[in-house]
Amino acid sequence: MLWSNSRTIVRTDDSASAVPGYPWALVRPLALNDGAALRLRPIRPDDEPRLVELFHRLSPRTVYQRFFRAYDRLPDDWYHRFAHVDYRTRLAVVAEQQEAGGPLLHAVARYEPGAADGATEIAIVVEDAWQHRGLGTLLLDALLAAAEARGRRHFTADVLADNRPMLRILSRLAHIRRRDLEAGVLTIEFERRQVPLDHLQ
């Protein structure tokens, strides 16, 4: 089975074809300013081992920025939860690169219902070698657009106050409605800003 658009044709994954409700419309190529080519797609249950591999390629600083504490490894059930979503109330998208041994995940962005009524909490992690290349901005914008298409327009994000790259991404993509600082963590409430594609990188 082939999926195509005006720029590329990619073969769909047999494992995704077996996932009920898999949102094929979110699958698309990602082209970074430096010429790197990746693919964006929704996460699948079989990505669980790839999430483990991605975690172990992250630097301690990146792990801390994502989870707000140092981890040598994550609990096994976390990977299972991260890889299993319903594609509506919980969604994750990944940026992958095809390698001879199979796809490598280089970034993950996700949303889940937040603690506040009607709020949707977002989180993102980008592998160190792929940071500062525009990938985080492209992936997060795709996630927010998918959330909007599913009726979710009010978002929250917890970000370390010294995580300047993530704050810069949010300044480009978000209409900030509120910021609260506690113990070095900013809780940001926002809505998506409509940004032309050529301004994302």
N, C-alpha and C positions, 0 to 999 in steps of 0.2 A: 504494500500500500504506500502511495506517495502523497506527501503534502507539499504544496507549492504556493509561492506568491510571485510577485514580479521580479524578485531579486534572486531567489534560490529555490531549489527543490531538495527536500530531505526525506529520507525514508523514515516512516513512523516506527515506533518501537513495539514489538510484539507484547512486551510486558505491559505497556500503557494501554494497548487495545483491550486487555482483560480487566482494566480498572473501570468499574461502573462510574459513569458521569465524568470521565476524564475530559477536561476542557481543552480540546485540541485547538480552539481558536486562540489560545494564549501562546502557542508555540510559534516562535519566530527567530530569525537570525539577529544577532547583536554584532554591530561593527563599531569598534572603538577607534578613537582618533589616530592611534598609533598603528592602525592597520590590522590589529588582532581581530579574529573572527571567532565568535562563540555562538552558542544557541541558548535562547531562553525557553524554558518550558516549565509547566507545573511539576511539582515534586511527585514521586511515585513511591509506593510501598517498598519496591526493590532498591530504592536509594539508601536504605538504612545503612548498609556497609559503606557506601560512598560518603555518607555523613561522618562516619567514624574516621575514615581516611582523611577527610577534609579537616576535621578537628585536630588531628595529630600533625597536620602541616601548618597549623596556626602558631604564631609566636605567642609567648606568655602575655605580652601586652595586648594583642588582639583578643585573646581569650578573656582577659580581664575587662576590656572595653565592652565585650558582648555580654558577659555573665556577671560582671561586677564583683568577681572574686577569682582567685587563682584555682584552676583545676588542672590536674595532670590527666584526668580522664573524666568523662561525664557518666552518670548512671546509665546503665544499658537501656532502661525503660524510657529515658529521655529521647534517645535516637528513634525508638519505635514510635513515640508520640510525634516527634518532628516529621517523620516520614509518612505518617498516616493522617490525612486530612479529609474533610468532606467536600472541599473545593467551593464552599459557600460561606459558612460561618467561620471556617478555618481554612486558610489557603497559604501555600508557600510556592514560590517560584525559584528556580535555580538557574545559574549560568554554567553551562557545561562545555567542555572541549572534548572532541573525539580523539582518542588515542588508540594505538594498536591493541592495547589490553582492555579497551572499553572506555566509556566516558569518565572524565574527571570533573567533579564539581568544584568550581572556584568561588562561588558566592551563593548565598541563600538569603532571600527576603521573605518574611512571613507576616501574616496578621491573624489575630485571634480576638475574641470578644474581650473587651477591657473590663476593669472593675467598675467603672462608672456606667450608669445606664446609657445605652446608645453609643458608647465609645468603642472604638476598635484599636487595639494595641498593636503596634508594628515593631519589628526588630529586623536587623540585617547584619550579616557578617560577610566580609570579603577577604579571601586569602591574601596574605601579605604581599606576595609578588604581583597581585592584580590591583592593589590599592593605588590611588592617585592616577588612575587611567580613565576615569569617567564611568567605570562599571557600576559602582554603587549608585550613582545618580540614575542611570538607565534602568537598573533593576528595581530600584525603589519606585520610580515613576510608573513602571509597568505594574507593580503590585498595587499602588494606589489607584490606578486606572481600573484595574480588575475589581478592586474593592468597591469603587463607585458604581461599576456596572452591576454589582450585587447589592446596591442600595446602602452602602456604607460610606458616609461622608465626613464623619467626625472621628479624628484619630488622636491617639496619644503615643508618645514615645518617651522612654526613660533613657537619658543620655548622660554619660559622665561629663561634668562641666568642662573638663580639659580635653574632651574628644572633639577637637576643632574640625577635623575632616567631616565628621557626621553632622556637626552643627552647620557647616557650610552647605552640605547637601540639602539640609532642611530649609536653609534660608533661600535656596533656589526653588524648591518644590512646594513649600508650604506657606500658607497664610497663618501665621502664628496668632493664636487667640489668647494663650495664657502660658506663662512659665512659672514654675515653682522650683526653688532650689532647697534641697535638704541633704545634708551630709555629703556634699560634693556631687549629687545627682540632680540633674535637671529633669523635671517632668514637664513635657511640652504638649499642649493641646493645640491642634491645628486642623486645617482643611487643605485639600490639595489645590495648588496653584496651577493653572493651565500654562504650560511652558512649551513653546514650539520645539519640535524634535531637534532642530539644528542648534538650539541653545542649551541642550542638556549636557553636552560634554565640555 
